[in-house]
């Protein structure tokens, strides 16, 4: 979830906005739970959340990344 803060804004500044939006949607689809809160990590190989509980600090990173 940290990469929503670090990667998405950088992609928006460096390249076409579609890639930043694609990354945001991919993170959202993998990390955001039914409550709307975000979990910390997803394993692409297994297709499962590594830490399925909501992560308060990570939700702050998402909010800060969207604000950036």
N, C-alpha and C positions, 0 to 999 in steps of 0.2 A: 504494500500500500504506500510505502515511502516514495515509490517512483511516480505516483500521481502528483506528488509535490515537486519532485526533481525533474522527471523526464517530460511530462506533458507540457509544462510551460516552455521548456527548452525547445521542444519540437514545434511549438506554435511560433516561436521567434525565428527558428532556423529554416523551416521548410513549409510545405503546403499545409494549411490548417486541417485538411482532411486526415493527415497522418496523426496529428495530435488528438483529433476526435476519435479516430479508430482505436488508438491506445487507451483513451479514457473509457470508451465503451467496453473494450476487452477487459480492462481492470474491473470495471463495474460488474460485468457479467460473471466474473470469477470470484470477486471478493465481497460484494455487497449482499447481505443476507435479507431475509424477508422483512426484518424490522427496519431496514433502511440503513443499518449500521454496517461498517466495513470490518472484515477480518484482516489479519496481518499477512498471511502468505498462502499461496496456491501452488501446488505441484503440477506442472503441465504434463509430466509423464503419467501420473496416476489420475489426473483430472479431479483431484480432491484438495480440499483445504488442509493445509498442514496445521494451522491453528484456527479451528472453526469458531472460537469465541470472538465476540466483538472486541476490538482493541481501541480503547479511548484515545490514546495518543495518536494512533494511526488515523482515526477519524478526524483529528485535528489537522494532520498532514494533508488529508484530502481537502478539507475546507480551505486551508491555506493555499494549496495548489490551485484550486478552482478560482480563488481570489486573485492569484497571480496572473 
